[in-house]
């Protein structure tokens, strides 16, 4: 598989392989992998330019409800097509950043 380094690379792979979904993956404070799945078109539209917002209060050890807005940014070099999914799915690891400053989140295990 060709290495993915840019949005254009990801878009080319998604189109060439007929990828329908992207599994957005990140790790919580205690090392458990969390994920949610979005249509590939949403990933291409949002993930690279704006990041993927999520509620940090829903993840154990992250944020209180009053400061729960968080953002995920893709590390596209980790992308691979999941061979076990019924619908063609691209798995991508994401890093967590502060949505206001884009600074890496201190409780993101990928920052250690």
ZISUL-V275625 format. One record per pair of residues at least 12 apart in sequence whose C-alpha atoms are under 7 Angstrom apart, sorted by the first residue. I is the first residue (numbers start at 1). GAP is how many residues later the second one is. Records with the same first field share a line. If there is no record, write none. Layout:
BEGIN
I=GAP, GAP
END
This chain:
BEGIN
3=74
4=72, 73
5=71, 72
7=41
11=33
18=70
19=21, 69, 70, 71
20=19, 20, 67, 68, 69
21=16, 17, 18, 19, 67, 68, 69
22=15, 16, 17, 18, 21, 67, 68, 69
23=12, 13, 14, 15, 66, 67, 68, 69
24=12, 13, 67, 68, 69, 70
25=67, 68, 69
26=67, 68, 69
27=82
28=31, 80
29=32, 33, 78, 79, 80
47=26, 27
48=26
51=20, 21, 22
52=19, 20, 21
53=17, 18, 19
54=15, 16, 17
55=13, 14, 15
56=12, 13, 14
62=45
69=30
70=27, 28, 29
71=25, 26, 27, 28
72=22, 23, 24, 25
73=21, 22, 23
74=18, 19, 20, 21
75=17, 18, 19, 20
76=16
78=14, 15
79=12, 13
80=12
95=15
96=12
END
